[in-house]
Amino acid sequence: MSCKFIEKDKIEFKKNQNEKLIAKNSNNNIHTEAGEYEWIHEFKTDLGDSLGDLYIKSINDSIFNSLRILSKKDTIYKIDNLDFWNVNGIDFDIPKNQENFYGYSIRLLGESHVVLSYYRNKGQNIADDLTLYYESNKKVFEIMMAP
C-alpha cells in the first residue's frame, strides 16, 4: 500500500504549511517528510464540491497510524498516532498513557466523513469507533463527540 515513485511518474512538488515538502505522483499518492501516504478518497459537499483528499500512512494491509486530509496544497486535518489536529489546532485528545497503541482502520467512508476503528495490543483489541466529519457550519473537519 505504500507509495512507490518510478521515473515515468510526473512528480509535482508543493509547499505546504504543515509538511515542508509534498511530492505527488500520478497515482495521487504523496510523499512528505513524515513518510509516504496513499490516496484513499475525495470528500465532497452535498453539491459535489471537493472538501479535500484523504491519505493514510499504512503499517500493514489494513492498519494505519497516520492520516492526512489535504485541500489543494494545505493540510486541513491530520492524525499522527494519538494526536488529532485540524486547522484550529488540537481537535481531539486521546490520553497519551494509552498502552499498546497500534493504529486505526477505516470502517466506513462517506461523502463528507470517515469512521475509524482504533486498535491496541498489536491489533488484537478494538476500542470505540471515531467519526471524523466535515462540520459545514464551522467549515472544518473534526471528531464527532458523543452527546
NUKOL-236371 format. One line per field, with one value per residue: residue number from 1; residue in one letter; x, y, z of N, C-alpha, C, O in turn. Coordinates in steps of 0.2 Angstrom, whole numbers, plus 5000, padded with zeros to 4 digits. Layout:
pos <- [NUM,...]
code <- [A,...]
n_east <- [X,...]
n_north <- [Y,...]
n_up <- [Z,...]
ca_east <- [X,...]
ca_north <- [Y,...]
ca_up <- [Z,...]
c_east <- [X,...]
c_north <- [Y,...]
c_up <- [Z,...]
o_east <- [X,...]
o_north <- [Y,...]
o_up <- [Z,...]
***
This chain:
pos <- [1,2,3,4,5,6,7,8,9,10,11,12,13,14,15,16,17,18,19,20,21,22,23,24,25,26,27,28,29,30,31,32,33,34,35,36,37,38,39,40,41,42,43,44,45,46,47,48,49,50,51,52,53,54,55,56,57,58,59,60,61,62,63,64,65,66,67,68,69,70,71,72,73,74,75,76,77,78,79,80,81,82,83,84,85,86,87,88,89,90,91,92,93,94,95,96,97,98,99,100,101,102,103,104,105,106,107,108,109,110,111,112,113,114,115,116,117,118,119,120,121,122,123,124,125,126,127,128,129,130,131,132,133,134,135,136,137,138,139,140,141,142,143,144,145,146,147]
code <- [M,S,C,K,F,I,E,K,D,K,I,E,F,K,K,N,Q,N,E,K,L,I,A,K,N,S,N,N,N,I,H,T,E,A,G,E,Y,E,W,I,H,E,F,K,T,D,L,G,D,S,L,G,D,L,Y,I,K,S,I,N,D,S,I,F,N,S,L,R,I,L,S,K,K,D,T,I,Y,K,I,D,N,L,D,F,W,N,V,N,G,I,D,F,D,I,P,K,N,Q,E,N,F,Y,G,Y,S,I,R,L,L,G,E,S,H,V,V,L,S,Y,Y,R,N,K,G,Q,N,I,A,D,D,L,T,L,Y,Y,E,S,N,K,K,V,F,E,I,M,M,A,P]
n_east <- [5004,5011,5018,5025,5038,5041,5052,5044,5033,5025,5031,5025,5030,5025,5024,5019,5010,5010,5018,5034,5038,5029,5027,5019,5013,5008,4998,4991,4996,5006,5022,5029,5039,5036,5033,5027,5012,4996,4984,4966,4953,4941,4933,4917,4906,4887,4884,4893,4906,4923,4930,4942,4956,4958,4972,4982,4995,5001,5004,5002,4993,4979,4979,4983,4993,4994,4986,4981,4971,4970,4968,4968,4983,4985,4987,4973,4968,4975,4981,4992,4997,4992,4988,4977,4973,4966,4963,4962,4969,4973,4961,4956,4958,4967,4971,4988,4993,4989,4991,5000,4996,4991,4985,4974,4959,4950,4933,4921,4917,4911,4903,4907,4913,4922,4923,4933,4941,4949,4964,4973,4986,4994,4984,4975,4965,4950,4945,4932,4924,4929,4922,4926,4922,4915,4911,4900,4895,4905,4915,4925,4935,4932,4932,4918,4908,4902,4885]
n_north <- [4994,5006,5021,5021,5028,5030,5032,5036,5042,5058,5070,5081,5095,5103,5117,5117,5121,5114,5102,5101,5098,5091,5078,5073,5059,5051,5042,5049,5047,5053,5060,5065,5074,5067,5054,5041,5042,5035,5039,5039,5043,5055,5069,5076,5090,5091,5096,5092,5098,5098,5094,5090,5078,5062,5054,5040,5033,5018,5004,4991,4979,4983,4992,5008,5022,5035,5050,5061,5075,5083,5099,5106,5113,5113,5105,5101,5093,5081,5066,5059,5045,5046,5059,5072,5084,5099,5113,5123,5119,5108,5095,5083,5074,5060,5051,5051,5041,5029,5012,5002,5007,5004,5007,5012,5008,5010,5010,5014,5024,5040,5053,5065,5061,5050,5034,5028,5014,5011,5003,4993,4984,4977,4976,4967,4971,4981,4997,5010,5016,5030,5045,5055,5070,5082,5098,5108,5121,5126,5125,5115,5100,5088,5078,5069,5071,5062,5063]
n_up <- [5000,5000,4994,4979,4969,4952,4938,4927,4932,4934,4945,4956,4965,4980,4991,5008,5022,5034,5031,5026,5013,4999,4988,4974,4965,4950,4954,4963,4976,4990,4996,5010,5023,5034,5029,5017,5010,5005,4993,4997,4996,4990,4999,4998,4996,4998,4986,4978,4978,4980,4996,5001,5000,5006,5014,5019,5030,5030,5041,5039,5028,5032,5042,5049,5055,5053,5046,5034,5028,5014,5006,4991,4992,5006,5022,5030,5040,5052,5058,5069,5076,5092,5091,5086,5074,5068,5057,5067,5077,5091,5090,5095,5110,5114,5128,5132,5139,5134,5133,5123,5110,5093,5080,5067,5058,5043,5044,5038,5024,5019,5010,5016,5028,5038,5046,5059,5066,5081,5087,5098,5107,5097,5087,5092,5101,5100,5101,5105,5090,5080,5073,5060,5053,5041,5047,5042,5046,5054,5044,5044,5047,5060,5075,5079,5093,5106,5112]
ca_east <- [5000,5015,5018,5032,5039,5045,5054,5039,5028,5027,5031,5024,5032,5021,5025,5013,5011,5011,5023,5038,5038,5025,5028,5013,5014,5002,4993,4989,5000,5010,5027,5031,5044,5033,5033,5023,5004,4992,4977,4961,4946,4940,4927,4914,4899,4881,4883,4898,4912,4928,4932,4949,4958,4961,4978,4984,5001,4999,5009,5001,4987,4973,4980,4987,4995,4994,4981,4981,4966,4973,4963,4973,4990,4986,4984,4967,4967,4980,4981,4998,4997,4986,4987,4972,4974,4963,4966,4961,4974,4971,4954,4953,4964,4967,4976,4995,4995,4986,4996,5000,4993,4993,4984,4967,4957,4944,4927,4916,4919,4905,4904,4910,4915,4925,4923,4939,4942,4955,4967,4978,4989,4995,4978,4970,4959,4947,4941,4926,4925,4929,4919,4929,4917,4915,4906,4899,4894,4912,4919,4931,4934,4933,4929,4911,4908,4895,4881]
ca_north <- [5000,5012,5025,5020,5033,5027,5038,5038,5046,5065,5072,5088,5097,5108,5119,5116,5125,5109,5097,5105,5096,5086,5075,5069,5055,5050,5038,5053,5046,5058,5058,5070,5072,5062,5047,5040,5042,5033,5042,5034,5045,5063,5071,5081,5093,5088,5099,5089,5102,5095,5096,5088,5071,5058,5050,5037,5030,5011,5000,4984,4980,4986,4997,5014,5026,5042,5051,5067,5077,5089,5103,5110,5112,5113,5100,5103,5088,5076,5061,5056,5041,5048,5067,5074,5091,5102,5120,5127,5117,5101,5093,5078,5072,5053,5052,5049,5035,5023,5007,4997,5009,5000,5010,5013,5006,5013,5006,5017,5030,5043,5058,5070,5058,5043,5031,5024,5009,5012,4997,4992,4977,4974,4975,4962,4974,4987,5002,5013,5020,5038,5048,5061,5073,5089,5102,5113,5127,5129,5124,5112,5093,5087,5072,5069,5070,5058,5068]
ca_up <- [5000,5001,4988,4976,4964,4947,4933,4922,4936,4934,4952,4957,4972,4983,4998,5012,5029,5039,5029,5022,5006,4997,4981,4972,4959,4945,4957,4968,4982,4991,5000,5014,5027,5038,5026,5011,5011,5000,4992,4998,4995,4990,5002,4994,4999,4995,4979,4974,4978,4984,5003,5002,4999,5012,5013,5025,5030,5032,5044,5036,5023,5034,5048,5048,5061,5052,5041,5031,5023,5010,5002,4987,4995,5013,5026,5034,5046,5052,5064,5070,5082,5096,5090,5081,5073,5062,5056,5073,5082,5093,5089,5099,5114,5117,5134,5130,5143,5131,5132,5117,5104,5087,5074,5065,5051,5040,5045,5034,5021,5017,5006,5020,5034,5039,5053,5060,5072,5085,5089,5103,5108,5090,5083,5095,5104,5096,5106,5101,5084,5080,5067,5058,5048,5040,5051,5037,5049,5056,5039,5047,5049,5067,5078,5081,5100,5108,5116]
c_east <- [5004,5016,5025,5032,5043,5047,5048,5033,5030,5026,5030,5026,5028,5024,5018,5015,5012,5016,5027,5038,5033,5026,5022,5014,5008,4997,4989,4991,5004,5016,5029,5037,5042,5032,5029,5016,5001,4985,4972,4954,4946,4933,4924,4908,4893,4881,4889,4905,4917,4930,4939,4950,4961,4967,4979,4991,5001,5005,5008,4995,4981,4973,4985,4988,4995,4990,4982,4974,4969,4968,4968,4980,4991,4983,4979,4965,4972,4979,4988,4998,4991,4985,4982,4972,4970,4966,4966,4966,4972,4964,4952,4959,4963,4972,4983,4997,4992,4991,4995,4996,4996,4992,4976,4966,4951,4938,4922,4918,4912,4908,4908,4912,4918,4925,4929,4938,4949,4958,4972,4981,4990,4989,4973,4964,4957,4944,4935,4928,4925,4926,4922,4924,4918,4910,4905,4898,4900,4917,4926,4930,4936,4930,4922,4911,4901,4891,4881]
c_north <- [5006,5015,5024,5024,5029,5033,5040,5043,5054,5067,5079,5090,5103,5110,5118,5118,5120,5103,5101,5104,5090,5084,5071,5065,5054,5046,5042,5052,5052,5056,5065,5069,5067,5055,5047,5039,5039,5036,5037,5037,5053,5064,5076,5084,5089,5091,5096,5093,5098,5098,5095,5080,5068,5053,5046,5034,5023,5008,4992,4985,4983,4991,5002,5018,5033,5044,5059,5069,5083,5093,5107,5108,5112,5107,5103,5099,5083,5072,5058,5052,5043,5056,5068,5082,5093,5109,5124,5125,5110,5100,5088,5075,5064,5053,5048,5043,5029,5018,5003,5000,5006,5004,5011,5010,5010,5008,5008,5023,5033,5049,5064,5068,5052,5041,5027,5020,5010,5005,4998,4985,4973,4972,4970,4965,4980,4991,5005,5016,5027,5040,5055,5064,5080,5093,5108,5120,5130,5128,5121,5104,5092,5080,5073,5067,5067,5063,5066]
c_up <- [5000,4994,4985,4970,4959,4942,4929,4925,4935,4942,4952,4964,4974,4990,5002,5019,5034,5038,5025,5015,5004,4990,4980,4966,4955,4948,4962,4975,4983,4996,5004,5019,5032,5035,5020,5013,5004,4999,4993,4995,4994,4993,4998,4998,4996,4988,4975,4974,4982,4991,5004,5001,5005,5010,5020,5024,5034,5036,5042,5031,5025,5040,5046,5054,5060,5046,5040,5027,5020,5006,4998,4990,5002,5017,5031,5040,5046,5059,5064,5076,5086,5096,5085,5080,5067,5061,5062,5078,5084,5093,5094,5103,5117,5122,5131,5134,5140,5130,5126,5111,5098,5081,5073,5059,5049,5040,5040,5031,5018,5013,5010,5027,5033,5046,5054,5066,5075,5088,5094,5103,5101,5086,5086,5098,5100,5101,5102,5095,5084,5073,5066,5052,5047,5043,5046,5040,5051,5050,5041,5048,5056,5069,5080,5089,5102,5113,5124]
o_east <- [5002,5014,5030,5028,5048,5043,5048,5030,5036,5020,5034,5024,5027,5025,5013,5020,5016,5019,5025,5039,5033,5027,5020,5016,5002,4991,4985,4989,5007,5016,5030,5039,5046,5031,5027,5015,5002,4982,4972,4950,4950,4928,4927,4905,4894,4877,4889,4910,4915,4930,4942,4945,4964,4966,4978,4994,5000,5011,5012,4993,4977,4968,4990,4984,4996,4989,4984,4972,4971,4964,4971,4982,4996,4978,4980,4961,4975,4977,4990,4998,4985,4981,4984,4971,4969,4971,4969,4966,4969,4960,4946,4965,4958,4978,4982,5002,4992,4996,4989,4992,5002,4996,4972,4970,4948,4938,4918,4921,4909,4914,4913,4913,4918,4926,4930,4935,4954,4954,4976,4978,4987,4990,4968,4959,4961,4939,4934,4934,4922,4928,4922,4923,4921,4904,4909,4900,4901,4922,4931,4924,4940,4926,4922,4913,4896,4894,4878]
o_north <- [5012,5012,5025,5025,5027,5038,5046,5046,5056,5066,5083,5086,5108,5106,5119,5117,5122,5100,5105,5109,5085,5089,5067,5069,5057,5046,5039,5055,5055,5051,5070,5063,5064,5050,5052,5035,5041,5037,5031,5033,5056,5061,5080,5080,5085,5088,5098,5091,5095,5104,5098,5077,5071,5050,5049,5033,5023,5010,4988,4990,4985,4994,5001,5017,5037,5040,5063,5064,5088,5089,5112,5102,5111,5104,5108,5101,5081,5075,5056,5055,5042,5058,5066,5085,5090,5111,5130,5128,5106,5104,5089,5075,5063,5055,5043,5039,5023,5019,5002,4996,5004,5005,5010,5008,5013,5003,5003,5028,5030,5050,5067,5072,5048,5044,5022,5021,5011,5002,5002,4981,4968,4967,4968,4962,4984,4988,5003,5018,5030,5037,5059,5061,5083,5092,5113,5125,5136,5131,5123,5102,5096,5077,5078,5061,5069,5067,5069]
o_up <- [5000,4989,4988,4965,4960,4942,4928,4922,4936,4945,4949,4969,4970,4994,4999,5022,5039,5042,5020,5011,5008,4985,4984,4961,4957,4946,4966,4980,4979,4999,5000,5019,5035,5039,5017,5018,4999,5004,4990,4992,4997,4992,4995,5002,4991,4984,4969,4970,4987,4991,5009,5000,5009,5005,5025,5019,5040,5034,5043,5029,5021,5041,5043,5059,5064,5041,5044,5023,5024,5002,5001,4989,5005,5015,5035,5044,5041,5064,5059,5082,5084,5100,5079,5085,5062,5065,5062,5084,5080,5095,5097,5101,5121,5121,5128,5132,5144,5126,5124,5108,5097,5077,5078,5055,5053,5037,5037,5034,5015,5012,5007,5031,5028,5050,5050,5071,5071,5092,5094,5100,5100,5082,5083,5098,5098,5105,5096,5094,5089,5068,5069,5047,5051,5041,5046,5037,5051,5050,5039,5049,5059,5065,5084,5090,5099,5117,5128]
***
